Amino acid sequence: MAVVFVCYGAYQGTFRAAGKALASDFAPRELRAGGIGWYNFLVGLTQLIASVIAGLLLDHLGHQAVFIYGAVFAVVGIVALLILVPADSSISERFE
């Protein structure tokens, strides 16, 4: 169980920090705190909606439906990331 907690902590530490860094890169310098706040708000809201949908799917269709739901939206997220996030690593230079 300790290994699971360590892996989960590494995941949270890596991906939460990367998301906040991405949000701050896209926000102008004077609006960075607000950009990070909106990012956290939207992440929390979408997690709530996803959890409610997953719970309804589990209650009505079973655990296979929840897995398929998660897999489909993981693919949608990957495609959206590839389309919406520019490959240029100098994003922050545009706002400085």
VEXDREN-2710 file (C-alpha; in Angstrom, 1 decimal):
% VEXDREN-2710
k/r/px/py/pz
1/MET/0.0/0.0/0.0
2/ALA/2.9/2.3/0.7
3/VAL/4.2/1.9/-2.9
4/VAL/0.7/2.9/-4.2
5/PHE/0.8/6.1/-2.1
6/VAL/4.3/6.9/-3.3
7/CYS/3.3/6.4/-6.9
8/TYR/0.1/8.5/-6.5
9/GLY/2.1/11.2/-4.8
10/ALA/4.7/11.2/-7.7
11/TYR/1.8/11.4/-10.2
12/GLN/0.2/14.3/-8.4
13/GLY/3.4/16.2/-7.9
14/THR/4.4/15.8/-11.6
15/PHE/1.1/16.4/-13.4
16/ARG/-0.5/19.0/-11.1
17/ALA/2.7/21.1/-11.2
18/ALA/2.9/20.8/-15.0
19/GLY/-0.7/21.9/-15.4
20/LYS/-0.2/24.9/-13.3
21/ALA/3.0/25.8/-15.2
22/LEU/1.1/25.5/-18.5
23/ALA/-1.7/27.7/-17.1
24/SER/0.8/30.3/-16.0
25/ASP/2.5/30.2/-19.4
26/PHE/-0.7/31.0/-21.3
27/ALA/-1.7/33.9/-19.0
28/PRO/-0.3/37.3/-19.3
29/ARG/2.2/38.2/-16.5
30/GLU/-0.3/40.5/-14.7
31/LEU/-3.0/37.8/-14.8
32/ARG/-1.0/34.7/-13.9
33/ALA/-2.5/34.2/-10.4
34/GLY/-6.0/34.5/-11.8
35/GLY/-5.1/32.1/-14.7
36/ILE/-3.9/29.5/-12.2
37/GLY/-7.0/30.1/-10.1
38/TRP/-9.3/29.5/-13.2
39/TYR/-7.2/26.5/-14.1
40/ASN/-7.8/24.9/-10.7
41/PHE/-11.5/25.9/-10.8
42/LEU/-12.0/24.2/-14.2
43/VAL/-10.0/21.1/-13.2
44/GLY/-12.1/20.7/-10.0
45/LEU/-15.4/21.3/-11.9
46/THR/-14.6/18.8/-14.6
47/GLN/-13.4/16.2/-12.1
48/LEU/-16.8/16.6/-10.3
49/ILE/-18.8/16.2/-13.5
50/ALA/-16.6/13.2/-14.6
51/SER/-17.1/11.6/-11.2
52/VAL/-20.9/12.0/-11.3
53/ILE/-21.1/10.6/-14.8
54/ALA/-18.8/7.7/-13.8
55/GLY/-21.0/7.0/-10.8
56/LEU/-24.1/6.9/-12.9
57/LEU/-22.5/4.7/-15.4
58/LEU/-21.3/2.3/-12.7
59/ASP/-24.8/2.2/-11.1
60/HIS/-26.7/1.6/-14.4
61/LEU/-24.3/-0.2/-16.7
62/GLY/-21.4/-1.6/-14.6
63/HIS/-17.7/-1.2/-14.2
64/GLN/-16.9/-1.9/-17.9
65/ALA/-18.8/1.2/-19.0
66/VAL/-16.8/3.3/-16.5
67/PHE/-13.5/1.9/-18.0
68/ILE/-14.6/2.6/-21.5
69/TYR/-15.8/6.1/-20.5
70/GLY/-12.3/6.8/-19.0
71/ALA/-10.5/5.4/-22.0
72/VAL/-12.5/7.4/-24.5
73/PHE/-11.9/10.6/-22.7
74/ALA/-8.2/9.8/-22.3
75/VAL/-7.9/9.6/-26.1
76/VAL/-10.0/12.8/-26.5
77/GLY/-7.7/14.5/-24.1
78/ILE/-4.5/13.4/-25.9
79/VAL/-5.9/14.5/-29.2
80/ALA/-7.0/17.9/-27.7
81/LEU/-3.5/18.3/-26.2
82/LEU/-1.8/17.6/-29.5
83/ILE/-4.1/20.0/-31.3
84/LEU/-4.4/22.9/-28.8
85/VAL/-1.0/23.1/-27.2
86/PRO/1.6/24.5/-29.5
87/ALA/4.8/22.6/-30.0
88/ASP/6.8/25.9/-29.6
89/SER/8.4/25.9/-26.2
90/SER/8.9/29.7/-26.1
91/ILE/5.3/30.4/-25.1
92/SER/6.2/32.4/-22.0
93/GLU/8.5/34.7/-24.1
94/ARG/5.4/36.1/-25.9
95/PHE/4.0/37.5/-22.7
96/GLU/7.1/38.9/-21.1
END
